[in-house]
């Protein structure tokens, strides 16, 4: 009985996260007593999201504050490379403003990108490798379709560290992050 339960949970989970990226995806949902068909073209949606993310990066490179932040949803979250950088849109805008005003925002260019969809096609998540002033970084996040536009709901920027360089990096991080770890454990 336990194995059947786990199998049902696994199949349900797999069905939730799977997507069809090579053709139009159609799903029928039942809301109240009406049938509603949701359809999307995954190939076209991937192109739209890729173009949006590229434009998002160009807006930052051009220090175009208004255009850059228009790519975010109103309740967006930005998570930066520092462990203390977990901002809602308003806090990130406030932190970023001086950089944009000085025309010293960031310049990221996608080297590789993967995009995945929910079954309904109005929610997607991505990961990408970026060429940045910090060398290769990883950007990842969630985008949602609002009307006919894709917007960033969450963005996570991470620095990559070659595996054979973890020990020297840990030695640099330890004095700073050990005290932060203790503060976070006390919460």
VENGI-V546401 format. One record per residue. N is the residue number from 1. PHI is phi in radians with two decimals (* if undefined). OMEGA is omega in radians with two decimals (none if undefined). NEAR is the number of other C-alpha atoms within 10 Angstrom. Layout:
n=N phi=PHI omega=OMEGA near=NEAR
n=N phi=PHI omega=OMEGA near=NEAR
This chain:
n=1 phi=* omega=3.14 near=6
n=2 phi=-1.08 omega=3.14 near=7
n=3 phi=-1.12 omega=3.10 near=8
n=4 phi=-1.11 omega=3.12 near=9
n=5 phi=-1.03 omega=3.14 near=10
n=6 phi=-1.10 omega=3.10 near=11
n=7 phi=-1.12 omega=3.12 near=12
n=8 phi=-1.12 omega=3.12 near=12
n=9 phi=-1.08 omega=-3.13 near=12
n=10 phi=-1.10 omega=3.13 near=12
n=11 phi=-1.10 omega=3.11 near=11
n=12 phi=-1.09 omega=-3.14 near=11
n=13 phi=-1.11 omega=-3.13 near=11
n=14 phi=-1.06 omega=3.10 near=11
n=15 phi=-1.09 omega=3.14 near=12
n=16 phi=-1.18 omega=-3.04 near=11
n=17 phi=-1.59 omega=-3.11 near=11
n=18 phi=-1.28 omega=3.10 near=12
n=19 phi=-2.56 omega=3.11 near=17
n=20 phi=-2.05 omega=-3.03 near=16
n=21 phi=-1.72 omega=-3.05 near=16
n=22 phi=-1.87 omega=-3.12 near=10
n=23 phi=-2.71 omega=3.10 near=11
n=24 phi=-1.16 omega=3.13 near=14
n=25 phi=-1.86 omega=-3.14 near=18
n=26 phi=-2.19 omega=3.12 near=15
n=27 phi=-2.37 omega=3.06 near=12
n=28 phi=-1.82 omega=3.11 near=11
n=29 phi=-2.07 omega=3.12 near=12
n=30 phi=-1.97 omega=3.08 near=9
n=31 phi=-2.04 omega=-3.02 near=8
n=32 phi=0.95 omega=-3.14 near=6
n=33 phi=-2.06 omega=-3.12 near=6
n=34 phi=-1.84 omega=3.06 near=7
n=35 phi=-1.61 omega=3.13 near=10
n=36 phi=-2.32 omega=3.11 near=11
n=37 phi=-1.76 omega=3.11 near=10
n=38 phi=-1.93 omega=-3.08 near=14
n=39 phi=-2.31 omega=3.04 near=15
n=40 phi=-2.63 omega=3.10 near=16
n=41 phi=-1.73 omega=-3.05 near=15
n=42 phi=-1.10 omega=-3.14 near=20
n=43 phi=-1.13 omega=3.11 near=14
n=44 phi=-1.13 omega=3.13 near=14
n=45 phi=-1.11 omega=3.08 near=20
n=46 phi=-1.08 omega=3.11 near=18
n=47 phi=-1.10 omega=3.13 near=12
n=48 phi=-1.10 omega=-3.13 near=15
n=49 phi=-1.16 omega=3.13 near=22
n=50 phi=-1.06 omega=3.12 near=18
n=51 phi=-1.12 omega=3.11 near=13
n=52 phi=-1.10 omega=-3.13 near=18
n=53 phi=-1.12 omega=3.07 near=21
n=54 phi=-1.13 omega=3.11 near=14
n=55 phi=-1.14 omega=3.06 near=15
n=56 phi=-1.00 omega=3.12 near=21
n=57 phi=-1.17 omega=3.12 near=18
n=58 phi=-1.13 omega=3.13 near=18
n=59 phi=-1.04 omega=3.08 near=21
n=60 phi=-1.17 omega=-3.13 near=22
n=61 phi=-1.05 omega=3.12 near=19
n=62 phi=-1.56 omega=-3.10 near=16
n=63 phi=0.92 omega=3.11 near=22
n=64 phi=-1.64 omega=-3.03 near=16
n=65 phi=-0.97 omega=-3.09 near=19
n=66 phi=-1.09 omega=-3.13 near=13
n=67 phi=-1.10 omega=-3.12 near=15
n=68 phi=-1.03 omega=-3.07 near=19
n=69 phi=-1.32 omega=3.02 near=20
n=70 phi=-1.24 omega=3.08 near=13
n=71 phi=-1.36 omega=3.14 near=20
n=72 phi=-1.63 omega=2.95 near=21
n=73 phi=-1.23 omega=-3.14 near=18
n=74 phi=-1.13 omega=-3.12 near=14
n=75 phi=-1.82 omega=-3.09 near=11
n=76 phi=-1.15 omega=3.08 near=20
n=77 phi=-2.17 omega=3.05 near=22
n=78 phi=-2.08 omega=3.12 near=20
n=79 phi=-2.03 omega=-3.07 near=20
n=80 phi=-1.63 omega=-3.07 near=17
n=81 phi=-1.31 omega=3.11 near=14
n=82 phi=-1.47 omega=-3.10 near=11
n=83 phi=-1.04 omega=-3.13 near=10
n=84 phi=-1.58 omega=-3.06 near=9
n=85 phi=-1.62 omega=3.06 near=14
n=86 phi=-2.43 omega=-2.96 near=16
n=87 phi=-2.04 omega=2.89 near=17
n=88 phi=-1.36 omega=-3.04 near=15
n=89 phi=-1.01 omega=-3.09 near=19
n=90 phi=-1.10 omega=3.13 near=14
n=91 phi=-1.16 omega=3.12 near=13
n=92 phi=-1.18 omega=3.09 near=18
n=93 phi=-1.08 omega=-3.13 near=17
n=94 phi=-1.10 omega=3.13 near=11
n=95 phi=-1.10 omega=-3.05 near=12
n=96 phi=-1.33 omega=-3.00 near=15
n=97 phi=-0.86 omega=-3.14 near=15
n=98 phi=-1.04 omega=3.12 near=12
n=99 phi=-1.17 omega=3.11 near=15
n=100 phi=-1.16 omega=3.14 near=20
n=101 phi=-1.08 omega=3.13 near=12
n=102 phi=-1.48 omega=-3.09 near=9
n=103 phi=1.04 omega=3.13 near=15
n=104 phi=-2.21 omega=3.04 near=14
n=105 phi=-1.34 omega=-3.03 near=19
n=106 phi=-1.80 omega=-3.11 near=18
n=107 phi=-2.21 omega=-3.14 near=16
n=108 phi=-1.91 omega=3.06 near=22
n=109 phi=-2.24 omega=-3.13 near=18
n=110 phi=-1.20 omega=3.05 near=19
n=111 phi=-1.75 omega=-3.10 near=12
n=112 phi=-2.74 omega=-3.09 near=11
n=113 phi=-2.59 omega=3.04 near=15
n=114 phi=-2.14 omega=-3.13 near=12
n=115 phi=-2.30 omega=-3.11 near=20
n=116 phi=-2.27 omega=-3.05 near=19
n=117 phi=-2.16 omega=2.91 near=23
n=118 phi=-1.28 omega=-3.14 near=15
n=119 phi=-1.07 omega=-3.08 near=20
n=120 phi=-1.42 omega=3.09 near=17
n=121 phi=1.41 omega=3.12 near=22
n=122 phi=-1.83 omega=3.10 near=18
n=123 phi=-2.40 omega=3.13 near=17
n=124 phi=-2.48 omega=3.05 near=23
n=125 phi=-2.32 omega=-3.04 near=19
n=126 phi=-2.50 omega=2.91 near=19
n=127 phi=-2.45 omega=-3.11 near=19
n=128 phi=-2.62 omega=2.97 near=18
n=129 phi=-1.68 omega=-3.04 near=21
n=130 phi=-2.12 omega=2.97 near=23
n=131 phi=-1.55 omega=-3.08 near=16
n=132 phi=-2.37 omega=3.05 near=15
n=133 phi=-1.16 omega=3.08 near=10
n=134 phi=-1.67 omega=-3.02 near=11
n=135 phi=1.20 omega=-3.07 near=10
n=136 phi=-1.32 omega=3.01 near=18
n=137 phi=-2.14 omega=3.06 near=22
n=138 phi=-1.98 omega=3.00 near=20
n=139 phi=-1.87 omega=3.05 near=20
n=140 phi=-2.58 omega=-3.14 near=20
n=141 phi=3.05 omega=-3.13 near=19
n=142 phi=-2.16 omega=3.05 near=20
n=143 phi=-2.15 omega=3.13 near=27
n=144 phi=-2.19 omega=3.11 near=20
n=145 phi=-1.58 omega=3.09 near=17
n=146 phi=-2.07 omega=-3.02 near=11
n=147 phi=1.18 omega=3.11 near=8
n=148 phi=-1.85 omega=-3.11 near=8
n=149 phi=-2.06 omega=3.01 near=12
n=150 phi=-1.60 omega=-3.14 near=23
n=151 phi=-2.28 omega=3.13 near=24
n=152 phi=-1.40 omega=3.09 near=26
n=153 phi=-1.62 omega=3.10 near=22
n=154 phi=-2.55 omega=3.09 near=21
n=155 phi=-2.31 omega=3.12 near=21
n=156 phi=-2.18 omega=3.09 near=17
n=157 phi=-1.89 omega=-3.12 near=20
n=158 phi=-2.29 omega=3.00 near=17
n=159 phi=-1.44 omega=3.08 near=16
n=160 phi=-1.67 omega=3.12 near=14
n=161 phi=-2.27 omega=3.08 near=11
n=162 phi=-1.01 omega=-3.07 near=7
n=163 phi=-0.94 omega=-3.11 near=7
n=164 phi=-1.33 omega=3.10 near=8
n=165 phi=-1.98 omega=-3.11 near=9
n=166 phi=-1.06 omega=-3.08 near=10
n=167 phi=-1.05 omega=3.10 near=10
n=168 phi=-1.11 omega=3.12 near=9
n=169 phi=-1.18 omega=3.11 near=12
n=170 phi=-1.04 omega=3.11 near=11
n=171 phi=-1.11 omega=3.09 near=10
n=172 phi=-1.27 omega=-3.07 near=10
n=173 phi=-1.33 omega=-2.97 near=11
n=174 phi=-0.91 omega=-3.09 near=12
n=175 phi=-1.06 omega=-3.13 near=10
n=176 phi=-1.45 omega=-3.00 near=10
n=177 phi=-1.47 omega=3.08 near=14
n=178 phi=-1.05 omega=3.13 near=11
n=179 phi=-1.21 omega=3.09 near=11
n=180 phi=-1.16 omega=3.11 near=14
n=181 phi=-1.04 omega=3.14 near=12
n=182 phi=-1.09 omega=3.11 near=10
n=183 phi=-1.09 omega=-3.13 near=10
n=184 phi=-1.17 omega=3.11 near=9
n=185 phi=-1.19 omega=-3.12 near=8
n=186 phi=-1.39 omega=-3.13 near=7
n=187 phi=-1.21 omega=none near=5
